[in-house]
Each structure stands twice: as structure tokens, then as C-alpha cells.
Amino acid sequence: MTTQNKNSPTDKTKSRRYVFAQQEGKDYSCVKLTEGKFKDVIYHYGRVAFAPESEQLPDGKLPMKFDYTVDKNPKNLILLDNKEFIDYIGDILLELLEEKLKDGTAIKNWTNNNI
């Protein structure tokens, strides 16, 4: 798996806690965490969706749901069903989605497929 040395030098990425990694022969990019408790964990996202309206929070927001696969876990951390890890990578996913919406590269015409 190859990783880039650093992200693009934009204001948003100057203090990133992750970089992108690409595994040979795969058609998707992975995320490598570069700091904190989960440093050096490499994973990729699967399906991403918002919860159905029946799961709407009291504030009117819909929780985001996503699948992920851990590709490398060098410290053998317990990551399956680890709420702290899921929240951490969920925050990163939100950052990535916000960037794509801001720069106009997000897919705007999509169907709501619930997980």
C-alpha cells in the first residue's frame, strides 16, 4: 500500500490527522490515520447513507450511517464496534463530505439507500 507524504497544502488540510493511501490493484483509496490513539490504522469507507426518517433525532437531524473496513491495524487495537473509533472516523467522513460539497465535486443526484 502506498501513502502520500502529505495532503494538498490548503488551509483545510494543514493540520489533518490523516492522509490517503492507495493499495495496488484497488479502485478505491484508503485513509491512514496519522496521529492519536489510532495512529497508523488504515481503513476505507463502504456505503454511506443517512438513517431513515423514523430514526430522526430530537433536534430534527438524521444520523449518518456508514460501513468501513479496517485494512491495517498494526497495534492490534480493538476497533470492531468501538464507539470512539467509529465517532473518530465518522468525523473524518463528515470533513471529507463537507469539502466535496464546498468544491462542487460531491455527487448531488443520488438515491437515498438506507443501510
All heavy atoms as an XYZ file, in Angstrom:
939
protein
N       0.853     -1.161      0.000
C       0.000      0.000      0.000
C       0.902      1.228      0.000
O       1.875      1.289      0.733
C      -0.886     -0.028      1.238
C      -1.886      1.076      1.253
S      -3.259      0.881      2.405
C      -3.884     -0.718      2.072
N       0.586      2.189     -0.838
C       1.366      3.412     -0.887
C       0.574      4.535     -0.236
O      -0.644      4.581     -0.318
C       1.706      3.806     -2.334
O       0.493      3.984     -3.051
C       2.543      2.742     -3.004
N       1.283      5.430      0.431
C       0.638      6.587      1.039
C       1.348      7.840      0.573
O       2.534      7.823      0.295
C       0.686      6.544      2.582
O       2.041      6.475      3.001
C      -0.077      5.361      3.134
N       0.588      8.905      0.486
C       1.212     10.166      0.128
C       1.882     10.749      1.361
O       1.498     10.465      2.484
C       0.182     11.131     -0.446
C      -0.924     11.492      0.526
C      -2.046     12.241     -0.144
O      -2.620     11.739     -1.102
N      -2.355     13.406      0.347
N       2.923     11.535      1.146
C       3.649     12.111      2.262
C       2.834     13.153      3.003
O       2.931     13.288      4.206
C       4.965     12.727      1.790
C       5.926     11.669      1.316
O       5.894     10.550      1.797
N       6.764     12.008      0.358
N       2.054     13.916      2.261
C       1.212     14.920      2.889
C       0.045     15.224      1.967
O       0.063     14.906      0.786
C       1.994     16.184      3.205
C       2.621     16.847      1.983
C       3.451     18.036      2.401
C       4.128     18.640      1.177
N       4.910     19.797      1.504
N      -0.987     15.832      2.535
C      -2.151     16.202      1.760
C      -1.882     17.492      1.011
O      -0.885     18.169      1.229
C      -3.362     16.378      2.673
C      -3.871     15.055      3.165
O      -4.124     14.164      2.377
N      -3.999     14.912      4.466
N      -2.794     17.855      0.125
C      -2.690     19.107     -0.615
C      -2.564     20.270      0.369
O      -3.262     20.308      1.373
C      -3.930     19.314     -1.477
O      -4.107     18.226     -2.339
N      -1.706     21.227      0.095
C      -1.468     22.312      1.048
C      -2.544     23.399      1.002
O      -2.320     24.488      0.529
C      -0.108     22.859      0.594
C      -0.075     22.573     -0.870
C      -0.824     21.296     -1.052
N      -3.724     23.078      1.492
C      -4.786     24.077      1.596
C      -4.986     24.394      3.069
O      -4.510     23.666      3.944
C      -6.107     23.548      1.007
O      -6.542     22.446      1.810
C      -5.953     23.099     -0.427
N      -5.692     25.469      3.359
C      -5.958     25.813      4.749
C      -6.645     24.671      5.484
O      -6.370     24.411      6.643
C      -6.826     27.075      4.836
C      -6.053     28.324      4.465
O      -4.809     28.285      4.529
O      -6.683     29.329      4.106
N      -7.546     23.992      4.801
C      -8.309     22.907      5.415
C      -7.427     21.699      5.750
O      -7.717     20.956      6.666
C      -9.433     22.498      4.452
C     -10.373     21.475      4.988
C     -11.346     22.087      5.939
C     -12.371     21.045      6.350
N     -13.150     21.429      7.461
N      -6.342     21.505      5.006
C      -5.551     20.285      5.191
C      -4.231     20.504      5.934
O      -3.497     19.553      6.127
C      -5.231     19.640      3.823
O      -4.485     20.567      3.041
C      -6.477     19.239      3.099
N      -3.936     21.694      6.371
C      -2.645     21.943      7.021
C      -2.475     21.155      8.314
O      -1.377     20.811      8.684
C      -2.464     23.431      7.282
C      -2.138     24.204      6.026
C      -1.954     25.657      6.313
C      -1.698     26.404      5.008
N      -1.677     27.837      5.195
N      -3.561     20.878      9.008
C      -3.449     20.168     10.281
C      -4.228     18.857     10.261
O      -4.780     18.443     11.255
C      -3.961     21.058     11.415
O      -5.334     21.348     11.211
N      -4.260     18.185      9.133
C      -5.023     16.943      9.006
C      -4.460     15.848      9.875
O      -3.260     15.708     10.040
C      -5.016     16.483      7.555
C      -6.136     17.107      6.807
C      -6.986     16.051      6.145
N      -8.137     16.724      5.620
C      -8.408     16.834      4.343
N      -7.646     16.281      3.451
N      -9.475     17.456      3.949
N      -5.351     15.029     10.355
C      -4.961     13.891     11.188
C      -4.927     12.603     10.382
O      -4.883     11.519     10.926
C      -5.904     13.746     12.362
C      -7.196     14.376     12.163
C      -8.127     14.333     13.305
N      -9.399     14.496     12.613
C     -10.554     14.534     13.130
N     -10.683     14.407     14.404
N     -11.616     14.689     12.423
N      -4.951     12.749      9.051
C      -4.948     11.576      8.180
C      -4.359     11.936      6.821
O      -4.236     13.098      6.463
C      -6.366     11.037      7.988
C      -7.306     12.033      7.363
C      -7.447     12.122      5.980
C      -8.044     12.911      8.139
C      -8.292     13.048      5.394
C      -8.898     13.836      7.573
C      -9.011     13.901      6.203
O      -9.843     14.827      5.631
N      -3.976     10.894      6.085
C      -3.571     11.021      4.689
C      -4.287      9.911      3.927
O      -4.826      8.978      4.522
C      -2.036     10.893      4.481
C      -1.300     12.052      5.125
C      -1.508      9.573      4.991
N      -4.285     10.020      2.620
C      -4.893      8.981      1.795
C      -3.845      7.942      1.431
O      -2.675      8.258      1.256
C      -5.511      9.593      0.539
C      -6.676     10.479      0.862
C      -6.526     11.850      0.880
C      -7.903      9.944      1.183
C      -7.586     12.677      1.201
C      -8.971     10.757      1.496
C      -8.817     12.123      1.511
N      -4.279      6.700      1.313
C      -3.401      5.587      0.950
C      -4.066      4.812     -0.175
O      -5.288      4.699     -0.218
C      -3.167      4.681      2.154
N      -3.262      4.288     -1.082
C      -3.794      3.533     -2.215
C      -3.143      2.160     -2.230
O      -1.920      2.045     -2.215
C      -3.497      4.264     -3.523
C      -4.085      3.626     -4.745
C      -5.599      3.765     -4.795
O      -6.131      4.818     -4.482
N      -6.278      2.703     -5.173
N      -3.947      1.120     -2.255
C      -3.437     -0.238     -2.340
C      -3.391     -0.642     -3.809
O      -4.351     -0.411     -4.550
C      -4.332     -1.178     -1.548
C      -3.762     -2.560     -1.391
C      -4.619     -3.409     -0.458
O      -5.721     -3.039     -0.089
N      -4.095     -4.554     -0.083
N      -2.283     -1.227     -4.231
C      -2.138     -1.634     -5.627
C      -3.270     -2.557     -6.045
O      -3.659     -3.458     -5.307
C      -0.802     -2.365     -5.830
C       0.345     -1.436     -6.093
C       1.591     -2.188     -6.517
O       1.521     -2.954     -7.505
O       2.609     -1.996     -5.857
N      -3.817     -2.278     -7.226
C      -4.865     -3.113     -7.772
C      -6.267     -2.803     -7.265
O      -7.223     -3.428     -7.687
N      -6.402     -1.860     -6.352
C      -7.721     -1.500     -5.818
C      -8.194     -0.210     -6.476
O      -7.392      0.655     -6.821
C      -7.666     -1.297     -4.301
C      -7.194     -2.503     -3.535
C      -8.188     -3.636     -3.619
C      -7.677     -4.824     -2.820
N      -8.515     -5.973     -2.907
N      -9.499     -0.092     -6.655
C     -10.038      1.094     -7.317
C     -10.606      2.102     -6.312
O     -11.440      2.914     -6.648
C     -11.095      0.709     -8.349
C     -12.280     -0.016     -7.741
O     -12.217     -0.369     -6.546
O     -13.273     -0.229     -8.459
N     -10.172      2.024     -5.085
C     -10.599      2.962     -4.064
C      -9.395      3.378     -3.222
O      -8.387      2.685     -3.174
C     -11.682      2.358     -3.159
C     -11.257      1.052     -2.510
C     -10.529      1.049     -1.326
C     -11.577     -0.170     -3.079
C     -10.127     -0.135     -0.737
C     -11.191     -1.361     -2.498
C     -10.471     -1.332     -1.321
O     -10.069     -2.513     -0.745
N      -9.518      4.511     -2.580
C      -8.468      4.998     -1.691
C      -8.813      4.653     -0.253
O      -9.981      4.548      0.105
C      -8.312      6.514     -1.801
O      -7.798      6.863     -3.053
N      -7.798      4.490      0.539
C      -7.954      4.245      1.965
C      -7.549      5.504      2.723
O      -6.956      6.410      2.161
C      -7.065      3.086      2.403
S      -7.461      1.519      1.615
N      -7.856      5.517      3.987
C      -7.466      6.614      4.864
C      -6.499      6.045      5.892
O      -6.779      5.016      6.516
C      -8.699      7.223      5.573
C      -8.283      8.308      6.551
C      -9.706      7.754      4.561
N      -5.351      6.724      6.050
C      -4.384      6.329      7.077
C      -4.380      7.413      8.141
O      -4.148      8.589      7.857
C      -2.980      6.186      6.480
C      -1.944      5.809      7.523
C      -0.559      5.660      6.929
C       0.431      5.267      8.014
N       1.781      5.097      7.469
N      -4.644      7.009      9.380
C      -4.647      7.955     10.489
C      -3.208      8.249     10.887
O      -2.383      7.339     10.981
C      -5.448      7.378     11.657
C      -6.900      7.040     11.292
C      -7.614      6.378     12.458
C      -7.646      8.276     10.830
N      -2.901      9.516     11.096
C      -1.505      9.915     11.300
C      -1.188     10.413     12.701
O      -0.057     10.806     12.964
C      -1.119     11.021     10.298
O      -1.993     12.135     10.481
C      -1.196     10.506      8.872
N      -2.189     10.411     13.591
C      -1.921     10.862     14.952
C      -2.931     10.262     15.920
O      -3.922      9.674     15.509
C      -1.960     12.393     15.032
C      -3.308     12.991     14.702
C      -3.296     14.512     14.704
O      -2.290     15.106     14.301
O      -4.312     15.086     15.108
N      -2.648     10.414     17.187
C      -3.583      9.998     18.224
C      -3.583      8.510     18.500
O      -2.718      7.760     18.063
N      -4.573      8.110     19.234
C      -4.726      6.731     19.699
C      -4.770      5.711     18.562
O      -4.295      4.597     18.694
C      -6.014      6.649     20.519
C      -6.330      5.311     21.093
C      -7.591      5.400     21.928
C      -7.894      4.079     22.592
N      -9.039      4.184     23.511
N      -5.326      6.118     17.421
C      -5.498      5.191     16.301
C      -4.449      5.394     15.203
O      -4.636      4.946     14.070
C      -6.912      5.353     15.725
C      -7.983      5.182     16.763
C      -8.765      6.261     17.164
C      -8.198      3.963     17.369
C      -9.753      6.116     18.117
C      -9.180      3.795     18.342
C      -9.959      4.884     18.714
N      -3.339      6.026     15.551
C      -2.268      6.309     14.587
C      -1.869      5.031     13.846
O      -1.738      3.970     14.451
C      -1.059      6.898     15.310
C       0.059      7.324     14.384
C       1.193      7.958     15.182
C       2.164      8.640     14.304
N       3.220      7.874     13.786
N      -1.693      5.160     12.534
C      -1.245      4.103     11.624
C      -2.330      3.099     11.231
O      -2.073      2.179     10.455
C      -0.009      3.360     12.155
C       1.193      4.278     12.263
O       1.321      5.193     11.420
O       2.005      4.095     13.197
N      -3.542      3.245     11.741
C      -4.645      2.411     11.281
C      -5.003      2.873      9.867
O      -5.069      4.068      9.584
C      -5.874      2.527     12.213
C      -7.099      1.872     11.588
C      -5.569      1.907     13.572
N      -5.214      1.925      8.970
C      -5.623      2.220      7.596
C      -6.974      1.553      7.374
O      -7.158      0.375      7.706
C      -4.597      1.704      6.571
C      -3.239      2.390      6.796
C      -5.095      1.930      5.146
C      -2.126      1.860      5.909
N      -7.916      2.314      6.832
C      -9.266      1.804      6.611
C      -9.865      2.459      5.376
O      -9.320      3.424      4.848
C     -10.155      2.084      7.831
C     -10.428      3.546      8.029
C     -11.590      4.129      7.524
C      -9.524      4.367      8.689
C     -11.825      5.488      7.672
C      -9.762      5.716      8.842
C     -10.908      6.269      8.339
O     -11.147      7.613      8.464
N     -10.983      1.927      4.936
C     -11.718      2.582      3.858
C     -13.215      2.521      4.161
O     -13.678      1.651      4.895
C     -11.393      1.992      2.484
C     -11.850      0.590      2.281
N     -11.097     -0.501      2.639
C     -12.992      0.094      1.748
C     -11.737     -1.608      2.332
N     -12.906     -1.278      1.788
N     -13.912      3.482      3.607
C     -15.352      3.572      3.791
C     -16.061      2.718      2.752
O     -15.600      2.585      1.630
C     -15.835      5.018      3.634
C     -15.270      5.952      4.678
C     -14.224      6.809      4.384
C     -15.791      5.972      5.965
C     -13.709      7.666      5.338
C     -15.278      6.826      6.937
C     -14.237      7.671      6.616
O     -13.727      8.510      7.564
N     -17.185      2.182      3.152
C     -18.063      1.471      2.229
C     -19.264      2.347      1.947
O     -19.128      3.521      1.618
N     -20.413      1.791      2.146
C     -21.660      2.500      1.881
C     -21.902      3.585      2.933
O     -21.693      3.365      4.119
C     -22.789      1.482      1.913
C     -24.014      1.922      1.203
C     -24.869      0.731      0.932
N     -26.103      0.917      1.670
C     -27.068      0.055      1.718
N     -26.922     -1.099      1.111
N     -28.158      0.307      2.374
N     -22.337      4.744      2.474
C     -22.623      5.875      3.354
C     -24.056      6.317      3.084
O     -24.459      6.455      1.936
C     -21.664      7.057      3.083
C     -22.002      8.242      3.956
C     -20.214      6.627      3.288
N     -24.822      6.530      4.142
C     -26.212      6.952      3.986
C     -26.678      7.639      5.256
O     -26.018      7.566      6.297
C     -27.102      5.755      3.696
N     -27.801      8.301      5.163
C     -28.430      8.863      6.341
C     -29.503      7.889      6.814
O     -30.105      7.171      6.020
C     -29.028     10.236      6.039
C     -27.969     11.279      5.860
C     -27.508     11.619      4.601
C     -27.386     11.892      6.958
C     -26.507     12.553      4.430
C     -26.378     12.826      6.806
C     -25.941     13.168      5.538
N     -29.732      7.871      8.108
C     -30.735      6.987      8.690
C     -32.115      7.349      8.145
O     -32.342      8.480      7.710
C     -30.713      7.123     10.212
N     -33.051      6.412      8.188
C     -34.409      6.729      7.742
C     -35.048      7.767      8.670
O     -34.626      7.942      9.813
C     -35.132      5.381      7.827
C     -34.305      4.529      8.719
C     -32.903      5.036      8.637
N     -36.062      8.434      8.166
C     -36.722      9.488      8.937
C     -37.257      8.970     10.269
O     -37.365      9.737     11.227
C     -37.829     10.132      8.111
C     -37.274     10.998      7.005
C     -38.348     11.775      6.269
O     -39.353     12.153      6.892
O     -38.159     11.998      5.068
N     -37.557      7.700     10.349
C     -38.055      7.120     11.604
C     -37.005      7.181     12.720
O     -37.337      7.049     13.891
C     -38.507      5.676     11.388
O     -37.413      4.878     10.964
N     -35.723      7.378     12.365
C     -34.642      7.473     13.356
C     -34.193      8.909     13.584
O     -33.123      9.159     14.125
C     -33.456      6.616     12.900
C     -33.766      5.134     12.861
C     -32.579      4.296     12.413
O     -31.422      4.709     12.641
O     -32.808      3.228     11.824
N     -35.008      9.860     13.171
C     -34.687     11.285     13.318
C     -34.444     11.615     14.790
O     -35.164     11.169     15.678
C     -35.838     12.116     12.771
C     -35.577     13.591     12.777
C     -36.697     14.358     12.068
O     -37.409     13.801     11.251
N     -36.828     15.611     12.395
N     -33.419     12.402     15.048
C     -33.077     12.819     16.406
C     -34.030     13.923     16.873
O     -34.677     14.573     16.053
C     -31.629     13.312     16.441
C     -30.573     12.289     16.014
C     -29.206     12.937     15.945
C     -30.562     11.114     16.970
N     -34.109     14.162     18.184
C     -34.996     15.209     18.701
C     -34.755     16.595     18.091
O     -35.675     17.386     17.964
C     -34.709     15.219     20.200
C     -34.192     13.857     20.496
C     -33.455     13.429     19.263
N     -33.509     16.862     17.674
C     -33.202     18.165     17.082
C     -33.542     18.227     15.589
O     -33.266     19.208     14.914
C     -31.744     18.542     17.308
C     -30.756     17.578     16.650
O     -31.194     16.648     15.933
O     -29.547     17.756     16.855
N     -34.132     17.143     15.063
C     -34.547     17.117     13.662
C     -33.499     16.582     12.708
O     -33.759     16.425     11.515
N     -32.305     16.286     13.200
C     -31.233     15.785     12.338
C     -31.354     14.278     12.150
O     -31.863     13.572     13.018
C     -29.871     16.122     12.932
C     -29.603     17.605     12.990
C     -28.247     17.890     13.587
C     -27.997     19.391     13.650
N     -26.727     19.707     14.274
N     -30.859     13.808     11.008
C     -30.801     12.375     10.747
C     -29.373     11.891     10.963
O     -28.431     12.477     10.415
C     -31.222     12.070      9.309
C     -32.686     12.299      8.969
C     -32.917     12.086      7.473
C     -33.576     11.386      9.779
N     -29.184     10.840     11.751
C     -27.832     10.317     11.942
C     -27.273      9.770     10.631
O     -28.017      9.265      9.794
C     -28.010      9.183     12.947
C     -29.387      9.297     13.473
C     -30.174     10.112     12.508
N     -25.967      9.881     10.471
C     -25.307      9.310      9.305
C     -24.877      7.891      9.670
O     -24.419      7.641     10.786
C     -24.083     10.147      8.933
C     -23.425      9.695      7.662
S     -22.108     10.785      7.099
C     -20.972     10.689      8.458
N     -25.026      6.991      8.719
C     -24.581      5.611      8.910
C     -23.596      5.285      7.807
O     -23.748      5.743      6.678
C     -25.765      4.655      8.855
C     -26.751      4.854      9.989
C     -27.820      3.797      9.964
C     -28.716      3.939     11.186
N     -29.601      2.798     11.333
N     -22.591      4.497      8.146
C     -21.609      4.124      7.137
C     -20.977      2.787      7.481
O     -20.928      2.388      8.637
C     -20.526      5.205      6.992
C     -19.747      5.482      8.254
C     -18.568      4.807      8.527
C     -20.193      6.423      9.160
C     -17.851      5.067      9.686
C     -19.491      6.696     10.323
C     -18.314      6.010     10.584
N     -20.529      2.117      6.439
C     -19.753      0.892      6.590
C     -18.285      1.261      6.460
O     -17.937      2.225      5.768
C     -20.090     -0.111      5.485
C     -21.516     -0.647      5.577
O     -22.072     -0.676      6.686
O     -22.055     -1.028      4.527
N     -17.438      0.494      7.098
C     -15.996      0.693      6.954
C     -15.304     -0.652      7.078
O     -15.835     -1.588      7.670
C     -15.457      1.680      8.001
C     -15.530      1.162      9.416
C     -14.450      0.500      9.993
C     -16.676      1.318     10.181
C     -14.521      0.005     11.284
C     -16.757      0.836     11.471
C     -15.676      0.180     12.019
O     -15.742     -0.320     13.297
N     -14.120     -0.725      6.491
C     -13.293     -1.918      6.581
C     -11.908     -1.485      7.031
O     -11.328     -0.561      6.453
C     -13.184     -2.621      5.210
O     -14.494     -2.980      4.789
C     -12.312     -3.863      5.286
N     -11.390     -2.122      8.059
C     -10.032     -1.843      8.515
C      -9.090     -2.682      7.668
O      -9.188     -3.903      7.620
C      -9.860     -2.154     10.022
C      -8.412     -1.973     10.446
C     -10.785     -1.274     10.854
N      -8.181     -2.001      6.963
C      -7.232     -2.682      6.090
C      -5.924     -3.007      6.794
O      -5.248     -3.969      6.442
C      -6.948     -1.810      4.856
C      -8.206     -1.586      4.038
O      -8.648     -2.537      3.383
O      -8.744     -0.471      4.071
N      -5.565     -2.183      7.772
C      -4.322     -2.405      8.502
C      -4.497     -1.880      9.920
O      -4.952     -0.759     10.126
C      -3.163     -1.685      7.809
C      -1.799     -2.030      8.345
C      -0.705     -1.418      7.500
C       0.653     -1.818      8.027
N       1.728     -1.180      7.258
N      -4.134     -2.697     10.885
C      -4.267     -2.358     12.295
C      -2.986     -2.804     13.000
O      -2.959     -3.824     13.684
C      -5.503     -3.070     12.865
C      -5.770     -2.752     14.312
O      -5.076     -1.968     14.934
N      -6.802     -3.382     14.857
N      -1.886     -2.054     12.812
C      -0.579     -2.513     13.283
C      -0.456     -2.685     14.791
O       0.380     -3.455     15.262
C       0.385     -1.445     12.772
C      -0.446     -0.260     12.487
C      -1.813     -0.764     12.163
N      -1.288     -2.002     15.578
C      -1.216     -2.125     17.042
C      -2.253     -3.113     17.572
O      -2.415     -3.259     18.782
C      -1.429     -0.763     17.696
C      -0.379      0.259     17.335
C      -0.720      1.589     17.960
C       0.156      2.692     17.383
N      -0.325      4.014     17.763
N      -2.955     -3.796     16.654
C      -3.994     -4.761     17.025
C      -5.004     -4.189     18.017
O      -5.391     -4.841     18.984
C      -3.370     -6.048     17.568
C      -2.585     -6.781     16.511
O      -3.016     -6.898     15.370
N      -1.407     -7.256     16.874
N      -5.433     -2.959     17.753
C      -6.441     -2.320     18.587
C      -7.800     -2.972     18.347
O      -8.064     -3.474     17.259
C      -6.530     -0.830     18.252
C      -5.252     -0.020     18.454
C      -5.403      1.367     17.839
C      -4.928      0.085     19.936
N      -8.637     -2.956     19.339
C      -9.995     -3.470     19.175
C     -10.816     -2.352     18.545
O     -11.112     -1.345     19.180
C     -10.588     -3.923     20.523
C      -9.763     -5.071     21.082
C     -12.045     -4.329     20.351
C     -10.128     -5.477     22.489
N     -11.148     -2.520     17.257
C     -11.824     -1.472     16.506
C     -13.255     -1.845     16.134
O     -14.066     -0.967     15.860
C     -11.025     -1.141     15.238
C      -9.590     -0.677     15.478
C      -8.866     -0.490     14.159
C      -9.559      0.595     16.302
N     -13.585     -3.106     16.140
C     -14.930     -3.541     15.791
C     -15.900     -3.090     16.882
O     -15.688     -3.366     18.065
C     -14.974     -5.054     15.638
C     -16.305     -5.638     15.175
C     -16.655     -5.120     13.777
C     -16.242     -7.148     15.170
N     -16.925     -2.368     16.494
C     -17.928     -1.841     17.429
C     -17.322     -0.931     18.497
O     -17.878     -0.788     19.579
C     -18.711     -2.979     18.094
C     -19.517     -3.780     17.099
O     -20.000     -3.188     16.103
O     -19.668     -4.995     17.307
N     -16.174     -0.319     18.196
C     -15.528      0.615     19.119
C     -16.108      2.007     18.856
O     -15.795      2.638     17.851
C     -14.021      0.587     18.875
C     -13.240      1.523     19.773
O     -13.714      2.595     20.145
N     -12.023      1.128     20.106
N     -16.973      2.475     19.751
C     -17.680      3.743     19.549
C     -16.720      4.912     19.357
O     -16.934      5.768     18.503
C     -18.625      4.024     20.714
C     -19.416      5.306     20.515
C     -20.467      5.490     21.556
C     -21.208      6.798     21.514
N     -21.152      7.633     20.374
N     -15.638      4.951     20.110
C     -14.664      6.040     19.977
C     -14.054      6.059     18.573
O     -13.940      7.118     17.952
C     -13.564      5.896     21.033
C     -12.554      7.010     21.009
C     -11.440      6.833     22.033
O     -11.386      5.805     22.729
O     -10.594      7.755     22.120
N     -13.681      4.888     18.059
C     -13.110      4.796     16.718
C     -14.149      5.171     15.659
O     -13.866      5.944     14.740
C     -12.581      3.377     16.463
C     -12.007      3.182     15.091
C     -10.805      3.780     14.737
C     -12.662      2.410     14.141
C     -10.260      3.609     13.463
C     -12.138      2.227     12.876
C     -10.935      2.828     12.537
N     -15.358      4.646     15.796
C     -16.416      4.937     14.829
C     -16.729      6.431     14.808
O     -16.884      7.027     13.740
C     -17.667      4.091     15.122
C     -17.350      2.611     14.877
C     -18.847      4.545     14.274
C     -18.396      1.650     15.406
N     -16.803      7.059     15.979
C     -17.043      8.506     16.036
C     -15.897      9.278     15.381
O     -16.113     10.250     14.665
C     -17.228      8.973     17.480
C     -18.547      8.533     18.088
O     -19.437      8.062     17.346
O     -18.688      8.649     19.326
N     -14.677      8.823     15.619
C     -13.485      9.484     15.071
C     -13.486      9.447     13.545
O     -13.324     10.471     12.881
C     -12.235      8.814     15.641
C     -10.944      9.545     15.375
C     -10.594     10.662     16.118
C     -10.056      9.101     14.403
C      -9.398     11.331     15.890
C      -8.867      9.761     14.164
C      -8.543     10.878     14.919
O      -7.362     11.536     14.686
N     -13.715      8.255     12.986
C     -13.695      8.167     11.524
C     -14.969      8.751     10.918
O     -14.971      9.176      9.773
C     -13.403      6.732     11.015
C     -14.512      5.755     11.359
C     -12.055      6.254     11.544
C     -14.346      4.375     10.738
N     -16.038      8.791     11.703
C     -17.256      9.469     11.255
C     -17.029     10.964     11.115
O     -17.503     11.591     10.159
N     -16.280     11.551     12.055
C     -15.934     12.969     11.959
C     -15.091     13.244     10.720
O     -15.273     14.253     10.037
C     -15.179     13.429     13.207
C     -16.058     13.497     14.449
O     -17.301     13.465     14.316
O     -15.497     13.577     15.566
N     -14.161     12.343     10.425
C     -13.330     12.499      9.231
C     -14.202     12.401      7.979
O     -14.045     13.193      7.043
C     -12.189     11.452      9.211
C     -11.181     11.780     10.322
C     -11.507     11.411      7.843
C     -10.120     10.724     10.543
N     -15.134     11.464      7.969
C     -16.036     11.323      6.832
C     -16.833     12.613      6.614
O     -16.972     13.080      5.486
C     -16.981     10.141      7.042
C     -18.009      9.886      5.954
C     -17.350      9.679      4.594
C     -18.871      8.688      6.330
N     -17.308     13.214      7.685
C     -18.026     14.487      7.563
C     -17.139     15.580      6.980
O     -17.578     16.352      6.132
C     -18.577     14.927      8.923
C     -19.814     14.199      9.400
C     -20.183     14.648     10.809
C     -20.981     14.403      8.455
N     -15.880     15.635      7.421
C     -14.928     16.603      6.858
C     -14.793     16.399      5.351
O     -14.826     17.361      4.581
C     -13.535     16.430      7.479
C     -13.353     17.020      8.833
C     -11.936     16.782      9.352
O     -10.975     16.734      8.547
O     -11.788     16.645     10.576
N     -14.627     15.139      4.951
C     -14.453     14.832      3.532
C     -15.694     15.222      2.731
O     -15.578     15.810      1.652
C     -14.143     13.347      3.348
C     -12.810     12.863      3.909
C     -12.740     11.339      3.886
C     -11.651     13.471      3.149
N     -16.862     14.912      3.252
C     -18.106     15.254      2.554
C     -18.287     16.768      2.453
O     -18.676     17.282      1.403
C     -19.303     14.626      3.260
C     -19.407     13.106      3.166
C     -20.527     12.589      4.064
C     -19.612     12.661      1.742
N     -17.981     17.487      3.542
C     -18.106     18.946      3.524
C     -17.181     19.562      2.479
O     -17.563     20.483      1.760
C     -17.802     19.520      4.901
C     -18.915     19.296      5.899
C     -18.548     19.732      7.317
O     -17.422     20.214      7.554
O     -19.418     19.584      8.201
N     -15.957     19.044      2.379
C     -15.014     19.548      1.375
C     -15.553     19.339     -0.032
O     -15.479     20.227     -0.877
C     -13.670     18.827      1.497
C     -12.776     19.374      2.561
C     -11.435     18.669      2.589
O     -10.975     18.184      1.527
O     -10.857     18.604      3.674
N     -16.097     18.147     -0.281
C     -16.619     17.833     -1.611
C     -17.829     18.696     -1.947
O     -18.009     19.088     -3.100
C     -16.975     16.349     -1.730
C     -15.768     15.444     -1.646
C     -14.843     15.713     -2.804
C     -13.626     14.830     -2.767
N     -12.664     15.196     -3.808
N     -18.653     18.995     -0.974
C     -19.795     19.873     -1.216
C     -19.333     21.299     -1.506
O     -19.850     21.960     -2.406
C     -20.746     19.863     -0.012
C     -21.578     18.600      0.143
C     -22.310     18.609      1.481
C     -22.568     18.450     -1.001
N     -18.321     21.767     -0.759
C     -17.809     23.132     -0.949
C     -17.153     23.313     -2.309
O     -17.321     24.348     -2.944
C     -16.813     23.497      0.157
C     -17.467     23.895      1.438
C     -16.422     24.314      2.460
C     -17.075     24.649      3.783
N     -16.087     24.986      4.807
N     -16.372     22.302     -2.734
C     -15.670     22.477     -4.009
C     -16.481     22.008     -5.212
O     -16.019     22.046     -6.347
C     -14.276     21.835     -3.981
C     -14.279     20.312     -3.951
O     -15.310     19.688     -4.237
O     -13.221     19.743     -3.627
N     -17.710     21.541     -4.967
C     -18.600     21.184     -6.061
C     -18.355     19.832     -6.691
O     -18.893     19.539     -7.757
N     -17.557     18.979     -6.047
C     -17.253     17.677     -6.637
C     -18.061     16.538     -6.017
O     -17.864     15.384     -6.372
C     -15.752     17.348     -6.532
O     -15.372     17.348     -5.154
C     -14.921     18.355     -7.303
N     -18.958     16.854     -5.095
C     -19.795     15.819     -4.477
C     -20.859     15.367     -5.470
O     -21.293     16.125     -6.324
C     -20.459     16.368     -3.221
N     -21.268     14.146     -5.338
C     -22.354     13.633     -6.162
C     -23.641     14.223     -5.608
O     -23.983     13.996     -4.451
C     -22.403     12.086     -6.127
C     -21.104     11.509     -6.685
C     -23.618     11.574     -6.878
C     -20.973     10.035     -6.501
N     -24.334     14.981     -6.432
C     -25.527     15.667     -5.932
C     -26.817     14.925     -6.251
O     -27.799     15.065     -5.564
C     -25.579     17.081     -6.491
C     -24.439     17.925     -5.961
C     -24.486     19.319     -6.466
C     -23.297     20.089     -5.898
N     -23.188     21.408     -6.406
N     -26.823     14.146     -7.291
C     -28.021     13.397     -7.662
C     -27.854     11.958     -7.217
O     -27.301     11.138     -7.931
C     -28.252     13.443     -9.178
C     -28.515     14.844     -9.663
O     -29.176     15.613     -8.976
N     -28.008     15.172    -10.832
N     -28.318     11.646     -6.027
C     -28.177     10.300     -5.508
C     -29.500      9.854     -4.915
O     -30.367     10.639     -4.593
C     -27.064     10.218     -4.475
C     -27.209     11.205     -3.352
C     -26.862     12.521     -3.357
C     -27.760     10.962     -2.060
N     -27.155     13.093     -2.161
C     -27.700     12.179     -1.347
C     -28.277      9.828     -1.431
C     -28.154     12.291     -0.044
C     -28.728      9.959     -0.127
C     -28.657     11.167      0.549
N     -29.634      8.554     -4.790
C     -30.841      7.971     -4.231
C     -30.588      7.650     -2.773
O     -29.510      7.193     -2.410
C     -31.180      6.653     -4.976
O     -31.260      6.960     -6.365
C     -32.492      6.078     -4.491
N     -31.559      7.876     -1.924
C     -31.420      7.590     -0.501
C     -31.538      6.088     -0.260
O     -32.621      5.556     -0.142
C     -32.476      8.349      0.311
C     -32.291      8.191      1.795
O     -31.319      7.613      2.252
N     -33.231      8.702      2.557
N     -30.410      5.428     -0.196
C     -30.370      3.995      0.091
C     -29.946      3.820      1.523
O     -28.791      4.027      1.855
C     -29.372      3.275     -0.829
C     -29.805      3.306     -2.265
O     -30.976      3.146     -2.561
N     -28.879      3.535     -3.167
N     -30.844      3.454      2.373
C     -30.533      3.306      3.799
C     -29.749      2.045      4.058
O     -29.931      1.034      3.406
C     -31.823      3.260      4.621
C     -32.589      4.564      4.490
O     -31.990      5.631      4.469
N     -33.895      4.463      4.388
N     -28.901      2.119      5.044
C     -28.109      0.959      5.445
C     -28.983      0.084      6.310
O     -29.701      0.516      7.122
C     -26.853      1.407      6.221
C     -25.926      2.159      5.294
C     -26.137      0.219      6.821
C     -24.683      2.694      5.947
